[in-house]
Structure formats: C-alpha cells, structure tokens
C-alpha cells in the first residue's frame, strides 16, 4: 500500500491589485510606480496589465500558473494567500494616510473559492486588532475557513503587546488558527513603527497559547536593518507553539541569514516554508554554496514557487520544513479546503470579478 505524502504548502504569498474588476484592492500610486514594483511587474509578465484595466486578474492568473507548474512536478501543492487590512489608529478609526497596500479579506476568500483555485489557494485573513469589531471579524473569517491570521505590525501600526489583542489571541488559540506575523526588517511596505519587528513583541500571543509563525525569523532585510534572528531562535526553543517561516530568504537582503539559520541547534525543525511571492527568488545569492552549474539550473525553473522550494532544498533545508505547514495551519480549515498532495492541477481560466 502506498502511503500518501504530506502536502507541501507555501505559507507566505501575497495577493495584490488596483481594484480592477471590483476587487477592492489598493496600491498607492507612488508605490506602484516605484522601481521595485516595476521590476516585479516586469518579471511577472504583467507590466502593462494596469493599462488594460485588468491588473488584479493578470496577477492572479500568473499566481495560479506558478502553482500549476509547481504542482505539476510535485514541488508544491498549495499556497496561503494573504489579505492585508487597513491601518487603524489607537482610537480604532481607519488611518487616513500612510496606507500603501490593501487587500480585502473578501477578495482573498473569493480567490480561494474559485473552482480552479480550490485546494490550491488557502486564505489567510487580516484583521487589525484595534478595530472595534476585531473579535467579531476574526470569528467571521474563521467560520469562512481562514487557515491563519496575517499581521504586519511594523507597517500596520499594531502592537501585539496591546491588551486589545488578548481576546483575539484567545479566539485564535481556541480555534487552533495560527498567527503569521511579520518580524525583522521590511522594505516592500512603508515601516511606521520599526521596533515592532522584534519577535519579542509576540510573547503575549505565545503565552496565550497561540501558534505563532514569525515571518522571516526576525532577520534583517536591508543593510542597516535591525537584526533579531537570535531573539527568534530563543523564542522558538522556549515555546513549542513558536515557528518561523523562510519567506524571502532567496533574495539579496535575506540570503545571508540562511547559513546561520541552518546551523542553529534545534531551529530547522521549527521552520515552515514560505516564499514571499511575488518577490522573485534567485539562486545567485547562494552561488558560493551551490556552484555555477547548479545555480544556473535552479534559476531556469520558471515557477517562482517551485524555484524557491528547490533552491532551499539545495541549500540543505530538511524536508520537514516543506511539510510543517500542513501540521501547523488551522486543521479544520485545511480539511475544508481539501488540500491534497500530488493531485492534478486544473488549468487556470480567464478571471473576471464583479
């Protein structure tokens, strides 16, 4: 009898758009026209889609093709896609300025519920804990099938130590829904409170029994970022419910931390695979470890999602890193979305939203 393998799930991918087709998504025009975003659009092959009024659909089509390609060769089975809530002030009101990116929960779930995406895209809700309706909204999206909660504290201006977070933590813990929280440096979205990149601010969630996945493991991204990777390692050793994701480690800013992360005793088993899609992964930053031939071969893998997995495998990340997500994400929600390993992907369709 053949034993079914554990699905390989990418826990860190982004949805984005300009609101074309009524998606409700938003990207600040200055951010959209920045060199970084222009480069990502070019590499994704959707550089001019906004001129046709279909940026949101074009982005989603590309993401689904990436998953199809990765699933077709057995490299990846599904990806967690993030909503991104609005920034809220201390009084609970929506902050009028400073918002660069917004992806509504409804859009993330609508994408995951499309027939061609079913079991391939897994929705992670984003609910700002300062919202007056934070607890009700969290419960609503858990009921809808959220596999996780996603926060970006240093950019969304949410302090995980604030007492308003405690009821949300208790609900997440009771429902076994993990919190995926950004830690470390950040350069894609504007940082408003850099000190909230420290993994230590997430101790209250860990103390309340929440499974916390610390995105980027507290690592620095830019040359002058604060570096909290040792803080993450200490928490991961102390708390059984503390995990770290490997997102963006195949980029120029974070590739330098891979060797340290793999050498830390007892840490590799506490890692969960994530890519940070659509950030392009590249093996060139691992040239010294991989050699010329292997680096070139890995960079020829078309799918960003498959390429990211294979570079990390080549660098020595153990296989459990790629299967841990299936054990850590909300079990009830995973069952609802029917994530299966090795199932044949459906070809994507032209996507329309109303």
C-alpha positions as CSV (number, residue, x, y, z in Angstrom):
1,X,0.0,0.0,0.0
2,X,1.3,3.4,-0.9
3,X,1.4,5.9,1.9
4,X,0.1,9.4,0.9
5,X,2.7,12.1,1.4
6,X,2.1,15.2,3.4
7,X,1.2,18.2,1.3
8,X,3.8,20.9,0.7
9,X,2.3,24.3,1.4
10,X,3.8,27.7,1.0
11,X,2.6,29.8,3.9
12,X,3.6,33.2,2.7
13,X,2.3,34.5,-0.6
14,X,0.7,37.9,-1.4
15,X,-2.4,38.9,-3.4
16,X,-2.4,42.4,-4.8
17,X,-4.3,44.6,-7.2
18,X,-5.5,48.1,-8.1
19,X,-9.2,47.3,-7.7
20,X,-9.8,46.4,-11.3
21,X,-12.9,44.3,-11.6
22,X,-14.2,45.5,-8.3
23,X,-11.7,43.5,-6.2
24,X,-11.4,46.3,-3.6
25,X,-7.6,46.0,-3.7
26,X,-5.4,49.1,-3.5
27,X,-1.7,50.0,-4.1
28,X,-0.5,53.5,-3.6
29,X,0.3,55.1,-7.0
30,X,3.8,56.1,-5.8
31,X,4.5,52.5,-4.6
32,X,3.1,51.0,-7.8
33,X,5.4,53.2,-10.0
34,X,8.4,52.6,-7.8
35,X,11.4,50.8,-9.3
36,X,10.8,47.7,-7.1
37,X,7.2,47.3,-8.2
38,X,8.0,48.0,-11.8
39,X,10.7,45.3,-11.7
40,X,8.3,42.8,-10.1
41,X,5.6,43.5,-12.7
42,X,8.1,43.1,-15.5
43,X,9.4,39.8,-14.2
44,X,5.8,38.5,-13.6
45,X,5.0,39.4,-17.2
46,X,2.2,41.8,-16.3
47,X,4.0,45.1,-16.6
48,X,1.2,46.8,-18.7
49,X,-1.8,45.0,-17.4
50,X,-3.0,48.1,-15.5
51,X,-3.3,50.0,-18.8
52,X,-5.9,47.4,-19.9
53,X,-7.7,47.7,-16.6
54,X,-7.0,44.1,-15.6
55,X,-4.0,44.2,-13.2
56,X,-5.8,42.2,-10.5
57,X,-6.9,39.4,-12.8
58,X,-3.5,39.3,-14.5
59,X,-1.7,39.0,-11.2
60,X,-3.9,36.2,-10.0
61,X,-3.6,34.3,-13.4
62,X,0.2,34.4,-13.0
63,X,0.0,33.1,-9.4
64,X,-2.2,30.3,-10.5
65,X,0.1,29.4,-13.3
66,X,3.0,29.3,-10.8
67,X,1.1,26.9,-8.6
68,X,0.1,24.8,-11.6
69,X,3.7,24.5,-12.7
70,X,4.9,23.7,-9.2
71,X,2.1,21.2,-8.5
72,X,2.6,19.5,-11.9
73,X,6.1,18.4,-11.0
74,X,5.2,17.6,-7.3
75,X,7.2,20.5,-5.9
76,X,4.3,22.4,-4.2
77,X,0.7,21.6,-3.6
78,X,-0.9,24.8,-2.3
79,X,-0.2,28.4,-1.2
80,X,-1.5,30.6,1.6
81,X,-2.6,33.9,0.2
82,X,-2.8,37.0,2.4
83,X,-5.4,39.6,2.9
84,X,-4.0,42.9,4.2
85,X,-6.2,45.1,6.5
86,X,-6.2,48.9,6.6
87,X,-4.1,50.7,9.2
88,X,-6.1,51.8,12.3
89,X,-5.4,54.5,14.8
90,X,-5.2,54.0,18.6
91,X,-8.9,55.0,18.8
92,X,-9.9,52.3,16.4
93,X,-10.6,54.6,13.4
94,X,-9.1,53.9,10.0
95,X,-5.9,55.9,9.5
96,X,-6.4,58.4,6.7
97,X,-2.9,58.4,5.4
98,X,0.1,56.1,5.3
99,X,-1.7,53.1,3.7
100,X,0.3,51.8,0.7
101,X,-1.3,48.4,0.2
102,X,-4.8,46.9,0.9
103,X,-6.2,43.5,0.0
104,X,-9.7,42.9,1.5
105,X,-10.5,39.7,3.2
106,X,-13.4,39.2,0.9
107,X,-11.1,39.2,-2.1
108,X,-8.7,36.7,-0.6
109,X,-11.5,34.3,0.2
110,X,-13.2,34.9,-3.2
111,X,-9.9,33.9,-4.9
112,X,-9.6,30.8,-2.9
113,X,-13.2,29.8,-3.5
114,X,-12.9,29.9,-7.3
115,X,-13.3,26.3,-8.7
116,X,-9.9,26.5,-10.4
117,X,-8.2,27.6,-7.2
118,X,-9.9,25.2,-4.8
119,X,-7.4,23.4,-2.6
120,X,-4.5,25.4,-4.3
121,X,-5.1,28.8,-2.7
122,X,-5.7,28.9,1.1
123,X,-7.0,32.2,2.5
124,X,-5.4,34.0,5.5
125,X,-7.5,36.7,7.0
126,X,-6.1,40.1,8.1
127,X,-8.0,41.8,10.9
128,X,-6.4,44.8,12.7
129,X,-6.8,44.2,16.5
130,X,-7.6,47.9,17.2
131,X,-10.8,47.7,15.1
132,X,-13.9,48.0,17.3
133,X,-15.3,44.9,15.6
134,X,-11.9,42.9,15.6
135,X,-13.2,40.0,17.6
136,X,-16.4,39.6,15.5
137,X,-14.5,40.0,12.2
138,X,-11.9,37.4,13.3
139,X,-14.7,34.9,14.2
140,X,-16.4,35.6,10.9
141,X,-13.4,34.7,8.8
142,X,-12.5,31.7,10.9
143,X,-16.0,30.4,10.2
144,X,-15.5,31.1,6.5
145,X,-12.4,28.9,6.6
146,X,-9.3,31.1,7.3
147,X,-6.2,28.9,7.7
148,X,-4.3,31.7,9.5
149,X,-4.3,35.3,10.6
150,X,-1.8,37.6,9.0
151,X,-0.3,40.7,10.7
152,X,2.4,43.1,9.6
153,X,2.8,45.0,12.9
154,X,5.6,47.5,12.0
155,X,3.7,48.7,8.9
156,X,0.1,48.3,10.0
157,X,0.8,50.1,13.3
158,X,-0.4,47.2,15.6
159,X,1.4,46.5,18.8
160,X,1.0,42.8,19.6
161,X,1.5,43.6,23.3
162,X,-1.6,45.8,23.4
163,X,-4.3,44.5,25.6
164,X,-6.8,44.8,22.8
165,X,-5.1,41.8,21.2
166,X,-5.8,39.4,24.0
167,X,-9.4,38.5,23.1
168,X,-8.2,37.9,19.5
169,X,-5.4,35.6,20.8
170,X,-7.8,33.7,23.0
171,X,-10.1,33.1,20.0
172,X,-7.2,32.1,17.7
173,X,-5.9,29.7,20.3
174,X,-9.3,28.1,20.9
175,X,-9.9,27.6,17.2
176,X,-6.3,26.4,16.6
177,X,-5.8,29.2,14.0
178,X,-2.2,30.3,13.8
179,X,-1.0,33.9,13.6
180,X,1.5,34.7,10.9
181,X,3.2,37.9,12.0
182,X,6.0,39.8,10.2
183,X,9.2,40.1,12.1
184,X,12.5,41.7,11.1
185,X,13.2,44.3,8.5
186,X,10.7,45.4,5.9
187,X,11.1,47.2,2.6
188,X,8.1,46.4,0.5
189,X,5.6,48.3,2.6
190,X,6.4,51.6,4.5
191,X,7.5,50.9,8.1
192,X,5.8,53.2,10.6
193,X,7.0,51.5,13.8
194,X,10.3,49.7,13.2
195,X,10.6,48.5,16.8
196,X,7.6,46.2,16.2
197,X,9.8,44.0,14.0
198,X,11.3,42.4,17.2
199,X,9.9,38.9,17.7
200,X,9.8,39.5,21.4
201,X,6.7,41.7,21.0
202,X,4.8,38.5,20.1
203,X,5.4,36.9,23.5
204,X,1.8,37.7,24.7
205,X,0.4,35.6,21.9
206,X,2.7,32.7,22.7
207,X,1.8,33.0,26.4
208,X,-1.9,32.8,25.5
209,X,-1.3,29.6,23.5
210,X,-1.5,30.9,20.0
211,X,0.6,29.1,17.4
212,X,2.7,31.9,16.0
213,X,4.6,31.7,12.7
214,X,7.2,34.5,12.8
215,X,7.7,35.5,9.2
216,X,11.3,36.0,8.2
217,X,12.5,34.7,11.6
218,X,13.3,38.3,12.7
219,X,16.0,38.6,10.1
220,X,17.2,41.9,8.7
221,X,16.4,42.7,5.1
222,X,18.4,45.9,4.2
223,X,22.0,46.6,5.1
224,X,21.0,48.8,8.0
225,X,18.0,46.9,9.3
226,X,17.9,45.8,12.9
227,X,18.6,42.0,13.2
228,X,16.6,40.0,15.6
229,X,17.2,36.4,14.4
230,X,18.8,35.4,17.8
231,X,15.6,36.6,19.5
232,X,13.5,34.4,17.3
233,X,15.8,31.4,17.9
234,X,15.4,31.9,21.7
235,X,11.6,32.0,21.5
236,X,11.5,29.0,19.1
237,X,13.4,26.9,21.6
238,X,11.3,28.1,24.6
239,X,7.8,27.8,23.1
240,X,6.5,24.7,21.4
241,X,4.0,26.9,19.6
242,X,6.6,29.3,18.1
243,X,7.6,28.7,14.5
244,X,9.4,30.8,11.9
245,X,8.9,31.0,8.1
246,X,11.6,31.0,5.5
247,X,10.0,33.7,3.3
248,X,12.3,35.9,1.2
249,X,15.4,34.0,2.1
250,X,16.3,33.7,-1.6
251,X,16.6,37.4,-2.0
252,X,19.7,39.7,-1.8
253,X,18.6,41.1,1.6
254,X,18.0,37.8,3.5
255,X,20.0,35.1,1.7
256,X,22.9,35.9,4.1
257,X,21.0,34.5,7.0
258,X,20.4,31.0,5.7
259,X,23.6,29.5,6.8
260,X,23.2,30.9,10.3
261,X,19.6,29.7,10.5
262,X,20.6,26.1,9.4
263,X,23.4,26.0,11.9
264,X,21.3,27.0,14.9
265,X,20.7,23.9,17.1
266,X,17.1,22.7,17.1
267,X,15.8,25.5,14.8
268,X,15.4,23.8,11.4
269,X,12.6,21.6,12.8
270,X,10.8,24.8,13.8
271,X,10.7,26.3,10.3
272,X,7.8,26.5,7.9
273,X,8.3,27.0,4.2
274,X,7.2,30.4,2.7
275,X,8.3,32.2,-0.5
276,X,7.1,35.8,-0.1
277,X,5.7,35.7,-3.7
278,X,5.8,37.8,-5.9
279,X,9.3,38.7,-4.8
280,X,11.5,36.9,-7.3
281,X,13.7,34.2,-5.8
282,X,17.2,33.7,-7.2
283,X,20.0,31.2,-6.6
284,X,22.7,33.7,-7.4
285,X,22.9,34.8,-3.8
286,X,23.8,31.1,-3.0
287,X,26.4,30.8,-5.8
288,X,29.3,30.1,-3.3
289,X,27.4,27.3,-1.7
290,X,25.8,25.8,-4.8
291,X,28.3,26.3,-7.6
292,X,27.9,27.7,-11.1
293,X,26.1,24.7,-12.7
294,X,23.5,24.2,-10.0
295,X,22.9,27.9,-9.6
296,X,22.2,28.2,-13.3
297,X,19.9,25.1,-13.4
298,X,17.9,26.4,-10.4
299,X,17.4,29.8,-11.9
300,X,15.9,28.3,-15.1
301,X,13.0,26.9,-13.1
302,X,10.1,29.0,-14.4
303,X,7.7,29.0,-11.5
304,X,8.8,31.3,-8.7
305,X,7.1,28.9,-6.2
306,X,8.9,25.8,-7.4
307,X,12.2,27.7,-7.8
308,X,12.1,28.9,-4.2
309,X,11.5,25.3,-2.9
310,X,14.3,23.8,-4.9
311,X,16.9,26.4,-4.0
312,X,16.2,25.9,-0.3
313,X,16.4,22.1,-0.7
314,X,19.7,22.6,-2.5
315,X,20.9,24.8,0.4
316,X,20.1,22.0,2.9
317,X,16.8,22.8,4.4
318,X,15.3,19.5,5.6
319,X,12.2,18.1,4.0
320,X,10.1,18.6,7.2
321,X,10.4,22.4,6.6
322,X,8.3,22.0,3.5
323,X,5.7,19.8,5.1
324,X,5.4,21.5,8.5
325,X,2.7,23.9,7.3
326,X,0.3,21.0,6.9
327,X,0.8,20.3,10.6
328,X,0.7,24.0,11.8
329,X,-2.1,25.7,9.8
330,X,-5.7,25.5,11.1
331,X,-6.6,21.8,10.8
332,X,-10.3,22.3,10.4
333,X,-9.8,24.9,7.6
334,X,-7.3,22.7,5.8
335,X,-9.8,19.9,5.7
336,X,-12.5,22.3,4.4
337,X,-10.3,23.4,1.5
338,X,-9.4,19.7,0.8
339,X,-5.7,20.2,0.3
340,X,-4.2,17.1,-1.3
341,X,-0.7,16.1,-2.2
342,X,0.1,15.3,-5.7
343,X,-3.4,16.0,-7.2
344,X,-3.5,17.1,-10.8
345,X,-3.9,20.9,-11.1
346,X,-6.7,22.3,-13.2
347,X,-5.6,24.7,-15.9
348,X,-6.4,28.3,-15.0
349,X,-9.3,30.2,-16.6
350,X,-9.6,33.9,-17.6
351,X,-10.6,35.6,-14.4
352,X,-13.4,38.1,-14.1
353,X,-14.7,39.8,-11.0
354,X,-18.0,41.6,-10.4
